[in-house]
Amino acid sequence: MGVSGISIWQLLIVLLIVVLIFGTKRIKNIGSDLGGAIKSFRKGLNEAESVESDLSKIGEELNKDPEDSEDESDETKH
């Protein structure tokens, strides 16, 4: 018996029924589509993280102390 009370033989029978219903070609297509979707999802997450880090850097630059920039502009005037 497995962890959830389902034996390996029961899982094999279910797998055999799924193969008989859908066929190996369709199962292969479903697997490749699922793999492509996961790959695209991970790529989207990585792009979102890079955009977020870029925006936070820009936000930090915009939120710098205005007194610091005034001191620099006063020095350039003299």
C-alpha positions in Angstrom: 0.0 0.0 0.0 1.2 3.5 -0.9 1.2 6.5 1.3 -2.4 7.5 0.4 -3.7 4.0 0.6 -3.4 3.4 -3.2 -1.2 0.5 -4.2 1.2 0.5 -7.1 -1.1 -1.9 -9.0 -4.0 0.4 -8.7 -1.9 3.2 -10.1 -0.8 1.0 -13.0 -4.4 0.1 -13.9 -5.4 3.8 -13.9 -2.4 4.6 -16.1 -3.3 1.8 -18.5 -6.9 3.0 -18.7 -5.7 6.6 -19.5 -3.4 5.3 -22.2 -6.2 3.3 -23.7 -8.6 6.2 -23.7 -6.3 9.0 -24.9 -3.6 7.0 -26.7 0.2 7.5 -26.5 0.4 10.2 -29.2 -2.1 12.5 -27.4 -0.5 11.9 -24.0 2.9 12.9 -25.6 1.3 16.1 -27.0 -0.2 17.0 -23.7 3.1 16.4 -21.9 5.0 18.6 -24.4 2.4 21.3 -24.2 2.5 21.2 -20.4 6.3 21.4 -20.5 6.2 24.4 -22.8 3.7 26.1 -20.6 5.9 25.6 -17.5 8.9 26.9 -19.4 7.0 30.0 -20.5 5.8 30.6 -17.0 9.3 30.4 -15.6 10.6 32.8 -18.3 7.8 35.2 -17.4 8.6 35.1 -13.7 12.3 35.8 -14.4 11.4 38.8 -16.7 9.0 40.1 -14.1 11.7 39.9 -11.4 14.2 41.7 -13.6 11.7 44.5 -14.4 10.9 44.8 -10.7 14.5 45.2 -9.8 15.1 47.7 -12.5 12.1 49.7 -11.3 13.2 49.6 -7.7 16.7 50.9 -8.8 15.0 53.8 -10.6 12.7 54.5 -7.6 15.8 54.6 -5.3 17.5 57.1 -7.7 14.3 59.3 -7.8 13.9 59.2 -4.0 17.4 60.4 -3.2 17.7 63.2 -0.7 16.9 66.5 -2.5 19.3 68.3 -0.2 22.2 66.2 -1.7 21.3 67.3 -5.2 20.9 70.9 -4.1 24.4 70.9 -2.6 25.8 69.5 -5.8 24.0 72.2 -7.9 25.2 75.0 -5.6 28.8 73.8 -6.0 28.5 73.9 -9.8 27.1 77.5 -9.7 30.2 78.9 -7.9 
